[in-house]
Amino acid sequence: MSPRGPGQEATVSATSNGNMMHEEPGTKKPCQSCKWQIADPTNPLRGQCTVNRNAMGGVWKRWVTDVNRMTCGKHEVGKLSFREHV
């Protein structure tokens, strides 16, 4: 790591990496139409993203706070097949 002086803090933005989930009002690729999103049974405006996997192949779920305004670079339209799910 390189030393940083005053005023040179590292900033991390969710939009700096297109693959990270981020809020984008008016997006053409909302999480609602993505095959990796699982709808929340109690609140249809929320859900879970299952596209990420850990090193051992386990699903790493991420909460989607608004399925109509959130998106990421891994968006795929369609339905999740059984083989992709396991």
Secondary structure, 3 states (H helix, E strand, C coil): CCCCCCCCCCCCCCCCCCCCCEECCCCCCCHHHECCEEECCCCCCCEEEEEEECCCCCEEEEEECCCCCEECCCCCECCCCHHHHC
